[in-house]
Amino acid sequence: MSRVRTRPTRDDTREKLFEAAARVFEEQGIGGASIEAIAASAGFTRGAFYSNFKSKDELIIAMLEDHVEQSILRIRDLLDRHKNLADFIDALKTMDRSQQDPLGRSPLLHMEMILFVARAEKRRPELAKRLRARRKLVTDIIETTARNSGRTTILNPTWAGALVLALDGFRLHRLIDPETTSPDSFFRAIGDLQRTMGISSA
């Protein structure tokens, strides 16, 4: 009786390469990490890497794209289940992050990768595309929760979305100076912004 061989799908291979790349980048630095080291860490050959990505830069862009897509899917699912802003924020605070992609689990690596890509001017449009997708997501959240609360916002929702994304800087502050940056800094700032926009129940 012959044994059926199962081969990993392209998505499985890419996911393993993403996880391996994150490990190698954190250990060796993004610039110093080689394609051979990433492939070996994933348990693949160099050829398997090149069957999925043309270069390390392409891998990094794909990781950033996957991170944004997964984040948007998770947050839109929360919004579908929690239309009220207060309920949505509570759900966001308690969301299980253990199943996140490697960049979701490592915000410092995420920021390092963004800066690595941004150094090459020709790659910046790739980052801009994902930034716009995140802005649209936050704008949609603001418009949806404001509409469900029966209130109109004081700030333009698109500008408010840009402000919310700028608050992401608290993650870096927390990594650099945890003594003076409380873990809830981001959500405290969101609360202040809610009140400024006139959509807070407080």
Secondary structure, 3 states (H helix, E strand, C coil): CCCCCCCCCHHHHHHHHHHHHHHHHHHHCCCCCCHHHHHHHHCCCHHHHHCCCCCHHHHHHHHHHHHHHHHHHHHHHHHHHCCCHHHHHHHHHCCCCCCCCHHHHCHHHHHHHHHHHHCCHHHHHHHHHHHHHHHHHHHHHHHHHHHHHCCCCCCCHHHHHHHHHHCCHHHHHHHHCCCCCCCCHHHHHHHHHHHHHCCCCC
